[in-house]
């Protein structure tokens, strides 16, 4: 899956370093293969009795939903009546026959995403009391699956989301606001499905695996309120920048003039968590041990500022005596304040933050399991870097501190090397960080 694997391996100067880099690439490849949503979904479907339903429809949205749907279609066979899903793009090694695709936008909702959401709602209306709606959701669905509330235009919804994403708001906070501007998030899809049976499978990219946060919880009760949504926008000094119609809608919601998100579980709905970042850690550990590495799990719920967390992980890896062939691991999803329109993402930003501290014999690896770290001219999955990248930056007279401030991480690593190139890989279980001492 790593398209430039040979280039990343050749970056090692000595035979031993090349071998270590090859093993690192092998670990990442194994992790991505183990995180295949098709395999994870198939194992869950085996445990479900589908014979009691007259008709079965598949719906869903997310970065991993194409592979989830592919597995469902193959598993259900003739029992599947039809379906429709919203995804960022079709993934190779699979072709859907009964389930229709809508290619939608991410990280911001597009008109096609709204159109695809309307198709999903129309399909739900077809299902009756003896039928089943099998909903497949994964990370990314908050943007891919959307129908703004009446009175809020899509551009205003996009503007509000952009303000939040560019701030230091957590995914929980961002989705709390999103839910209150949507007709399908925060349990509202489940409410629209009351006349039929609904079973939702979730693949988590969220630390804590909170179903109410994954995909903004379209089938899960929501505990947040209009008041909290307003507080979040004010907390990050975004209220004055928020579109007027959005502020009006949220303020009216506080007064009870607009309907809240769904607060109770719908009796017709069953929600199932398939997997999360634990799959990344478990598979990385398994492959690393086979290759003779000792493992130290630094943080299994990695959250917070990406630069600060990167430096903390580096400090932990440098502690104590030098242990050869040891891997320090962390998994989760960090955040950072986007200060400019320069291309890059949180993992390349973390790589920038730790680069000057990388000693000889230490390799830093950051992988976005969906293969997309932020926004740039091409899809970058993360970085594999060491001291040589720092030395090259010095030779090119690139100011790392300034690059950090301007978030220009994509262009930086484009020049000094180390970018992992995967493109979309069809899964989304969060981020994996590795520090290798050799």
N, C-alpha and C positions, 0 to 999 in steps of 0.2 A: 504493500500500500504506500510505502514511502518511495516516491518517484525519484528522489535524488540520493538514494541510499549510498551508491558508490562514491558520490562526491563527498558525503559526510564521513565516510570511512577513510577516504584518501587524505582528509584533512589532518590525520595523524602523521607525525613526521617519522617516528620510529616504528619498527615492526610490532613491538609490544603495544604501543598506543593504537595502532591500526586494528589490532586484534580486540582491544578493549572497546573501541568504537564499533566494530562489527557486532560484538556481543550486545552493546547498547541498542543498536538498530534491531537486532534479533528480539530483544526484550520488548521493544515498542511494537514490532510487528505482531508478536504473540499477544500482547495486550489488546491491540485493535481487533485481532481475529477472535479473541475470547469475548470481546464486547459486541459481537455481531448480534443485532437485535432479532434477527431471524431465528437464531438458535435459542436465545433467551425466551422469545415469545413461544416458540414451539414447545418448550418444556412446560410452560404454564398451560397451554391449550390441551395438552395430554391429560391434565387433571380435571378438565371441565366436561360435564355431561351435556352435550348439545342435542341429544335425541329428543328432549322434551319440547323443543321449539319447532314451530311450523316453518317459519322462514327466518333466515339470518342475514342481517345487513352489516357491513363493515364501514365505519366512519373513522375520522381521526385527523390529526395534524401533528407536525413536528419534524425535526431533523432526522430522527430515526424511524419515522412512521412508515416510510416506503418499505423498508426491510421487514418491519413488523407486519405490514399488510401482505407482503409477498409470502411470508410464512403462514399467515392466516388463510390466504387463498389456497395455498397448496394443501394445508392440513384439512380444511373444511371440504374441499372438492365440490361435489354436486350439492352438498347441503347449503352452500353459499348462494344466496339469491342475487346479491349485488352490493355495491358500495361506492363511496366517494371520499377522497382524502385530500388534504392540502399539504404539500411538501415543497422544499426549496428547489429540488430537482430530482429527476429520476436517477436511481443508483444502478450501476452496472451489475451484472450477474443476477438478473431477475426481471421478469416481464409480467405485468399484471394483465389479466384477461377480463375479469368481471368487475374489478374495482377501478373506477375512473379517477384520474389525476387532475388536480388543479395546481399548477406551478405558481407559488405565492412568494412574497418577499420577506426578507429577514435582514437586519434586525428591526426594520420598520414595516408595518402593514402596508400592503399595496391594494389597489382596486381589485386585482385578481384574487387576492386573499379574501376580501369581503365577498366577492362573487362566489368563491368556493364555499365559504361559510354558509351562504344562503342556500346553496345546493344541498349541503349537509342537513340543514334544517328542513328543507322540503322532503328529503328522503326519510327523515325521522317521522314526518307526518303520515307516511305510507304504512308504517309499522303498526300492528295491532296488538291486542293482549296476549296472543299466543306466539308472537314473534320475538326476536332478540336483536337489539342493536349492540354490536361489539365495537366499542370505541377504543382506539389505539392512540395514546398521547405520549409525547416525549418533549424534551427541552426544545425550545424554539417555537412552540405552538402559541405562546403568548402573542407573537407577531403574526404567525402564519394563519391563525384562526381568530378572526375578529369580525364583529358587527357592532359599530359604534351606536350608542344610544341615540334616540331621536333628539335633534337639536344640536348634536355635535358632529361637525364635518370630519371626514377622514384627515384632511390636512391639519386640523386642530388637534386631533388625537395623536397624529404623528409628531407634531411640534411638542406636545406635552411629554410624550415618551422620550423624545430626543433630549429634552432638558434633563430628565431624570437619569438617562443613561450616561450623559456627559458629566453628571455630578458624582458624588461618592455614595449615592444611595445604594442600599443593598437590593438584591433581587426580590426579597420579600417586600421591601418598601415600594419598589417600582411596580410590582404586580398588584399591590394593594390599591394603588391609584388606578392602574389599568382596569381592574375589576369594576370600579365604580363609574367607568365610562363605556362599559360594554354590555351587550345584550346576551352574551353567551358565557362569560367568565363567572367565577365565584358561585358555582352551583346552578347557574341559570340554564345550562344545557340539559341538566338532569330534570329540571322543572318542565322544560319543553318536551321531555320524553315520557311524561307521566302515564300516557295511555298504552305504553309498551314496556318491555323489559330491557334494562340497560346494564351492560357489564363493561366497565372501563378498565383497561390495562395501562399502567403508567410505567415509563422508563425514566428514572430520575437523573437529572443533572444538578440537583439542588442539595446542598449540605443539610443533613438532617432528614432528607427524603420526605419532606412535608408535602402530602398530596394536594393540599390547598394552595401551595406555591407552584408546583410543577405545572407548566402550561396555564398558569393562573387558575387552576382548579375548576374546569368547566362542569365537572360532575360532583364536586366536593363542597360541603357547606363552608361558608366564609365567615370568619369571626371579626373581620375588620369592618370599619364603618366609614361613612362620608367624612365624619369629623377627623378620623385618623388620616384619611387621604389629604385633607386640607393641611393638617399639621405637618405631614411629610413634605409637601411642596414648600411650606414656610420654613421648615427646618433647614432646607438646603438653599434658602433665599431664592426660590424659583417662583413664588406666588406672583410677584409683579411682572414676571416674564411670561406667565401662563396665559394662553388665549382667553379673551373675555368670556366667550360662551362656555368654556370649560370651568372657569371660576364661578360663573353664574349657576351652572348645573350642580357643581359640588356644594356650593353654598345653599342652594335650594334643598339639596339632599339632606344637609344638616338640619334643616327646618322641618323635615318630614314631607316635603313637597314632591320628592322623587322616590321611586321604590328602591329599597335597599337590596343588596345581594342576598342570596339564599342562606338562611342561618341554621336550617335543620336538614338532616339527611332524608332523602327521598326514599320511600319504602320500595320503590321499583328498581333501585340502583345498588349495584355492588361494585366497589372499587378495589383493585388489586395492584400492588406494587410488584413489578417484575424484578427490577434490579436497580443498582445505583453505583456510586463510586467504589463500593467495596469490591466490585468485579475488577476494576482497574488495579486496585492494590493486590488482591489475591492472585491475579494472573501475573502481575509483575514480580511478585514474590516467588511464585512457582517457577517461572522461567529463570530468574536470577539465581535461585538456589541450585537449579540444575547446572548452571554455568559456574558454580563454585563460589558465589558471592555470599558474604555475610550481610544480613539485613538489619536495618534500624528504621523503624517507623517513627518518624518525628511527629507528624501531625496527620490524623486521618479525617479531620474536619477543618480543612484549611479555608479560612475566611479572613477578611480585613483588607487593609491597604496593600496592594501588590508589591510596591517597592519595599515597604517596611517588612512584610512577611518574607520576601526574598532574602533580605539581609539577615533576618532571624534564622532562616533555614541554613544559610551559608555559615553563620556563626556556630550553629549546632554541629554541622558537618566538620568543622575545623577543630572542634574540641578534642582533648585527649590525645593519646598516642596515635601515631600513624598506623592505621590498619589497612593493609593492602587488600584489594578486591572487596571493598565494602560499599554497600549502597544505602544511602539515606533516602527515605521515601516520604512523600506527603501527597494528599489528594483533596480536592475541594474546588472552590472558585473564589478568586479574590476580586477586588474592585479597585478602580483608580479614577482620579479626576481627569477628564479629557479637556485639556486646555486649548488645543488648536485643532485644525482640520487635517493635520499631518496623518499619514496612514500608519497603522500599527494596531497592537492589541495588548491585553494585560500580560500575556506571557512573554512577549518580546520586551515589554516594558520592565518586567521582572528581570529578564536577562540583562538589560541595560543596568539595572540597579545593583546587580551582583558582580558584574564583569570585572571591575577593578580589584575585587577581592579574591578572584580565582587564582590559587597558587598552582605551581607545577604539580602534576599528578592528580588534579581535580577537574572533573567534567560536570558541567551543569546542564540538565535536560528539563525542558518544560514542554509538555504535549497537551494540546486541546484534543480531546477524544473525538470531537466532531470534525477535526481537520481544518478548522477555521478560527484563527486567532485574530479577532478584530476585523477591521476594514482596510483593504489595500488593493493595489492593482492586480494582485493574484492571491489565491487562497493559500495562506501559510499555516501550518499546523503547530508551530512553536519553534524552539531552538535547541541545538546541541552545540554548546560553546565551551571554550577553555581559555587559558592564559594567552594563547596565540591570537585570538580574536582581539584581545585588549591591546596587544603589541601592534597588531595591524592598524587598529584605530589610531594609535599614537603616530605610526608612520605616515598615515594619511592626514594627520593633523585635525582629527575630528574631535570636537569638544563634547565629551560624554555627558557632562553635567548639563550643558545647554540642550543637548538632544533629549535628555530626560525631561527637561522643563517643557519642551515643545512637542513631546510625545511622538517624535519622528523615528520611532523604532524600526519600522519596516525599511525605510531607506538606509538607516544605519547598518542593519544586518545584511541588507542587499550588497553593501560595499565590503563589509568585513567578513562575510560568510557566516554559516551556522544555521540558516533557516531550514526547517523541516518542511518539505513540500509534499503534501498529500492530496489537497483538494478535499471535497466532501467525501467522507468515508462511510456514511450511512449509519452512524451511531452517535450518541451524545450522552456521556455519563460523567461529564465534568472534566477537570484538569488533573494531570499526573505530573508531579515534580520529582526528579531524581537528582541526587548528587553522588557521583561515583569517585571514590578514592582508589588509586591504583599505584 
